[in-house]
Amino acid sequence: MDARDLLFLLLALTLLLFVLFCLLGYWLLRQSTPIRLRRFAHNPVLRPDPEHWWESEAVFNPAAMYEGGRVHLLYRALGRDGISRIGYASSKDGVHFDERLAYPVYEPTRGFGIPDKNRIYGPLSYSQTAYASGGGWGGAEDPRMVRIGSEVYITFTAFDGWGFVRMALTSTPIKNFMHKTFNWAQPALISPPNEMHKNWVLFPEKIGGRYAILHGISPDIRIEYIDDLADLYRPDLFIQSGPPKAAGPASGTIICAALAHHHCAPKRGGSCFIMQTMSARATSTNSARCF
C-alpha cells in the first residue's frame, strides 16, 4: 500500500467517523426533544347526541385503544338523569369517528357508582351548578383502558354521590370487545374506603412478570406491583397511595396523560378531548413524577 492509498483510507475512515458522529448527535437530540402535540383544528371529535337520552348532555374524558386497525374509544357520557355511563365509538384515524353505538357499553351498579338513598345530596339530574364532577351526581366516570394479553381492562371512578370517590376495575375478553359483546366482569373496588381517588390506570404490559398500576395523589404518580389481578377482588385488599415504598423492578420511561394548560370542563351541548403528553420516569423509590 503506497502513500496515496493510505491517504485515501484515512479520508474514508474520517468520513465514516463523521457520519457516525452526526447520527449519534441526531439520536441524542431526538431523545432530549419533547413530544409536542397540536390540538386538532376540528375539535370536538365527539359531541353529545340529543337522540340518545343517556349521552344528551355531555361526552368527555375518554380512553383509547388501537386494535384491529381502528382506534376504539370508551368515553364518559352524561344524560339528563345526571348518571355517568360509558359509551363506545371507533375510528380509522383517531379523529373521525364513523362508528358509535346507540347504547352505553357499561352501566354503573349499586355500590359501584349508583348511590344509596342516604348518599343523595342534591337534584337527581344533570347539573353543573350542583355537581362539580362534570355535572353528574353518580355513576362510572373517566374510564382508562388497556389490553393485556387476551383481556381488555378498564379502571374507572366509581362516584357514589360524594359518599366516596373510589377506583374500580373490570375487564372483558378482547374477542368479546371486538364483537361488541361487552360482558364485563363483576367490578372490584381497588382504592381504600373513605378516600378520594381518580384516574388510575393499568400499565399496558407486565413489568418483571407483574402487573403495574399507576396511581397516586396529584402531582405524584406512584406504581404498585401485583402478581395476580384477581387479588384485587379480595374485600380486604386495596392499593394504598401513601408514601413511596421500597424499590421495585420498574425502569424506563412511562408516558402519562394530563389535561392541557386550560381547565377543561364540559359545558351543556359541548365536549372536550384535550390531552397533553408528558414523560415520567419510574424511580428507585417506586414513585414517579411528571415533569
C-alpha positions as CSV (number, residue, x, y, z in Angstrom):
1,M,0.0,0.0,0.0
2,D,1.5,3.3,-1.1
3,A,1.1,6.7,0.5
4,R,-1.7,7.6,-1.9
5,D,-3.8,4.5,-0.9
6,L,-3.1,5.2,2.8
7,L,-4.3,8.7,2.5
8,F,-7.5,7.6,0.7
9,L,-8.1,5.0,3.5
10,L,-7.7,7.7,6.2
11,L,-10.1,10.0,4.4
12,A,-12.7,7.2,4.1
13,L,-12.3,6.4,7.9
14,T,-12.6,10.1,8.8
15,L,-15.8,10.4,6.7
16,L,-17.2,7.3,8.3
17,L,-16.5,8.6,11.8
18,F,-18.0,12.0,10.9
19,V,-21.2,10.3,9.7
20,L,-21.4,8.1,12.8
21,F,-20.8,11.2,15.0
22,C,-23.7,13.0,13.2
23,L,-26.0,10.1,13.6
24,L,-25.2,9.9,17.3
25,G,-25.8,13.6,17.7
26,Y,-29.1,13.3,15.9
27,W,-30.2,10.4,18.1
28,L,-29.2,12.2,21.3
29,L,-31.1,15.3,20.1
30,R,-34.2,13.2,19.4
31,Q,-34.0,11.7,22.9
32,S,-34.0,15.1,24.5
33,T,-36.6,16.7,22.3
34,P,-40.0,16.8,24.0
35,I,-43.1,15.4,22.1
36,R,-45.2,18.4,21.0
37,L,-48.9,17.8,20.4
38,R,-51.1,20.1,18.4
39,R,-54.7,20.5,19.1
40,F,-57.0,19.1,16.4
41,A,-58.4,22.0,14.4
42,H,-61.8,20.5,14.2
43,N,-62.4,19.7,17.8
44,P,-64.5,18.3,19.4
45,V,-64.3,14.8,17.8
46,L,-67.5,13.7,19.5
47,R,-70.5,15.7,20.6
48,P,-73.4,14.9,22.9
49,D,-76.2,13.1,20.9
50,P,-79.7,14.5,21.7
51,E,-81.3,11.4,20.2
52,H,-79.7,9.2,22.9
53,W,-81.0,10.1,26.4
54,W,-78.0,8.7,28.2
55,E,-75.5,11.0,26.4
56,S,-77.6,14.0,25.6
57,E,-75.8,16.5,27.9
58,A,-72.0,15.8,27.7
59,V,-69.4,13.3,26.4
60,F,-65.8,13.7,27.6
61,N,-62.8,12.1,29.4
62,P,-62.2,9.1,27.0
63,A,-59.9,6.2,26.9
64,A,-58.4,5.0,23.6
65,M,-57.0,1.7,22.4
66,Y,-55.7,0.8,18.9
67,E,-56.7,-2.7,17.9
68,G,-57.6,-4.3,14.6
69,G,-56.7,-1.3,12.5
70,R,-59.1,1.1,14.4
71,V,-59.0,3.4,17.4
72,H,-61.5,2.3,20.0
73,L,-62.8,4.9,22.3
74,L,-64.6,4.4,25.6
75,Y,-65.9,7.7,26.9
76,R,-67.8,9.1,29.8
77,A,-71.4,10.1,28.9
78,L,-74.0,12.1,30.8
79,G,-77.7,12.4,30.1
80,R,-80.4,14.4,31.8
81,D,-80.6,12.0,34.7
82,G,-77.1,13.0,35.8
83,I,-75.7,9.4,35.9
84,S,-72.3,8.8,34.2
85,R,-72.2,5.9,31.8
86,I,-69.6,4.7,29.4
87,G,-70.2,4.9,25.7
88,Y,-68.3,3.4,22.7
89,A,-67.1,4.9,19.4
90,S,-64.4,3.9,16.9
91,S,-62.4,5.5,14.1
92,K,-59.8,4.6,11.5
93,D,-57.6,7.6,12.1
94,G,-58.5,8.6,15.7
95,V,-60.2,11.9,14.9
96,H,-63.1,11.0,12.5
97,F,-65.4,8.6,14.4
98,D,-67.6,6.8,11.9
99,E,-68.9,4.2,14.4
100,R,-70.8,5.0,17.5
101,L,-73.1,2.7,19.5
102,A,-76.5,3.9,20.4
103,Y,-76.4,2.4,23.9
104,P,-74.0,2.6,26.8
105,V,-71.5,-0.3,26.9
106,Y,-71.1,0.0,30.7
107,E,-73.8,0.7,33.2
108,P,-72.9,1.5,36.8
109,T,-74.4,-0.6,39.6
110,R,-75.2,-0.2,43.2
111,G,-72.0,0.2,45.2
112,F,-70.0,0.9,42.0
113,G,-71.4,4.3,41.1
114,I,-75.1,4.2,41.8
115,P,-75.5,5.9,45.2
116,D,-77.6,4.6,48.0
117,K,-80.5,6.8,49.1
118,N,-78.6,8.1,52.1
119,R,-75.9,9.4,49.7
120,I,-78.0,11.7,47.6
121,Y,-77.2,15.3,48.3
122,G,-78.9,17.2,45.5
123,P,-81.1,17.1,42.5
124,L,-81.3,13.7,40.7
125,S,-80.5,15.3,37.3
126,Y,-77.6,16.7,35.3
127,S,-76.5,20.0,36.9
128,Q,-73.1,21.7,36.7
129,T,-74.2,24.1,39.3
130,A,-75.0,21.4,41.9
131,Y,-72.3,18.9,41.0
132,A,-68.7,19.8,40.2
133,S,-67.9,16.3,38.9
134,G,-68.8,17.2,35.3
135,G,-72.5,17.8,36.2
136,G,-73.2,14.2,37.4
137,W,-74.3,13.0,40.8
138,G,-73.2,9.4,40.4
139,G,-72.0,6.7,38.0
140,A,-69.0,5.3,36.3
141,E,-66.7,8.1,35.4
142,D,-63.5,8.7,33.3
143,P,-62.5,5.2,32.0
144,R,-58.9,4.2,31.4
145,M,-58.4,1.2,29.1
146,V,-55.6,-1.2,28.3
147,R,-55.2,-4.6,26.7
148,I,-53.0,-7.1,28.5
149,G,-52.9,-10.5,26.8
150,S,-56.3,-11.6,25.9
151,E,-58.2,-9.2,28.2
152,V,-59.3,-5.6,28.0
153,Y,-59.2,-4.0,31.4
154,I,-60.8,-0.7,32.4
155,T,-60.3,1.3,35.5
156,F,-63.0,3.9,36.3
157,T,-64.0,6.2,39.0
158,A,-67.0,4.9,41.0
159,F,-68.6,8.2,42.1
160,D,-71.2,7.3,44.7
161,G,-72.9,10.6,45.3
162,W,-70.0,12.1,47.3
163,G,-70.2,9.3,49.8
164,F,-66.9,8.2,48.2
165,V,-64.9,8.7,45.0
166,R,-63.2,5.3,44.6
167,M,-61.4,3.5,41.8
168,A,-62.9,0.3,40.3
169,L,-61.6,-2.3,37.9
170,T,-63.4,-4.6,35.4
171,S,-62.4,-6.5,32.3
172,T,-63.8,-8.3,29.2
173,P,-62.1,-10.7,26.8
174,I,-60.6,-8.9,23.7
175,K,-62.7,-11.3,21.4
176,N,-65.9,-10.1,23.0
177,F,-64.8,-6.5,22.9
178,M,-64.1,-6.6,19.2
179,H,-67.5,-8.2,18.6
180,K,-69.2,-5.5,20.7
181,T,-70.4,-8.0,23.3
182,F,-69.4,-6.1,26.4
183,N,-70.0,-8.7,29.1
184,W,-67.8,-7.0,31.7
185,A,-66.6,-8.9,34.8
186,Q,-68.0,-8.0,38.2
187,P,-66.1,-4.8,39.1
188,A,-63.8,-4.6,42.1
189,L,-63.1,-1.6,44.3
190,I,-59.3,-1.2,44.3
191,S,-58.8,2.0,46.3
192,P,-59.3,2.3,50.0
193,P,-62.7,3.4,51.5
194,N,-63.1,6.9,52.9
195,E,-60.5,8.3,50.4
196,M,-60.9,10.2,47.1
197,H,-59.1,8.8,44.1
198,K,-59.3,9.3,40.3
199,N,-57.5,8.4,37.1
200,W,-55.7,5.2,38.0
201,V,-54.6,3.1,35.1
202,L,-53.0,-0.3,34.5
203,F,-49.7,-0.3,32.7
204,P,-50.3,-1.9,29.2
205,E,-47.8,-4.7,29.8
206,K,-46.3,-6.6,32.7
207,I,-43.1,-5.4,34.3
208,G,-40.9,-8.2,35.6
209,G,-43.8,-10.6,35.2
210,R,-46.0,-8.5,37.4
211,Y,-48.9,-6.1,36.7
212,A,-48.3,-2.4,37.4
213,I,-50.9,0.1,38.4
214,L,-50.2,3.8,38.1
215,H,-52.0,5.6,40.9
216,G,-51.4,8.3,43.5
217,I,-52.3,11.8,44.6
218,S,-51.5,14.8,42.3
219,P,-48.9,15.7,41.3
220,D,-47.2,12.4,42.3
221,I,-47.7,9.2,40.2
222,R,-46.9,6.0,42.1
223,I,-46.6,2.4,40.9
224,E,-48.0,-0.6,42.6
225,Y,-47.0,-4.1,41.5
226,I,-49.4,-7.0,41.7
227,D,-48.8,-10.7,40.9
228,D,-52.4,-11.5,40.2
229,L,-55.2,-9.0,39.5
230,A,-57.7,-11.5,41.0
231,D,-56.2,-10.5,44.4
232,L,-57.8,-7.1,43.9
233,Y,-61.2,-8.7,44.3
234,R,-60.5,-9.6,47.9
235,P,-62.6,-7.3,50.2
236,D,-59.6,-6.7,52.5
237,L,-57.0,-5.7,49.9
238,F,-56.7,-2.2,48.5
239,I,-54.0,-0.2,46.8
240,Q,-52.6,2.5,49.1
241,S,-51.4,5.9,47.8
242,G,-49.4,6.9,50.8
243,P,-45.6,7.5,51.0
244,P,-43.4,5.7,48.4
245,K,-42.5,2.1,49.3
246,A,-39.3,0.2,48.8
247,A,-37.6,-0.2,45.5
248,G,-39.4,-2.1,42.8
249,P,-38.4,-3.7,39.5
250,A,-39.6,-0.9,37.2
251,S,-37.3,1.1,34.9
252,G,-37.5,3.1,31.8
253,T,-39.9,5.8,30.7
254,I,-43.6,6.0,31.3
255,I,-45.9,8.1,29.2
256,C,-48.7,9.7,31.2
257,A,-51.6,11.9,30.1
258,A,-52.9,15.0,31.7
259,L,-55.1,17.9,30.9
260,A,-53.6,20.7,28.9
261,H,-52.9,24.2,30.3
262,H,-56.5,25.3,30.1
263,H,-59.0,23.8,32.6
264,C,-61.4,21.5,30.6
265,A,-64.9,21.3,31.9
266,P,-67.7,20.1,29.7
267,K,-70.5,22.5,29.1
268,R,-74.1,21.9,28.1
269,G,-74.0,20.8,24.5
270,G,-70.2,20.6,24.4
271,S,-67.4,18.2,24.6
272,C,-63.7,18.3,25.5
273,F,-61.0,15.9,24.5
274,I,-57.9,17.9,25.4
275,M,-54.8,15.8,26.2
276,Q,-51.2,16.6,26.7
277,T,-48.4,14.0,26.8
278,M,-45.6,14.3,29.4
279,S,-42.8,12.0,30.4
280,A,-42.2,10.5,33.8
281,R,-39.6,8.1,35.0
282,A,-40.0,5.2,37.4
283,T,-37.6,5.9,40.2
284,S,-35.9,3.5,42.7
285,T,-38.4,4.7,45.3
286,N,-41.3,3.2,43.5
287,S,-42.6,6.7,42.6
288,A,-42.7,8.8,39.5
289,R,-43.4,12.5,39.0
290,C,-44.4,14.2,35.8
291,F,-42.0,17.0,34.7
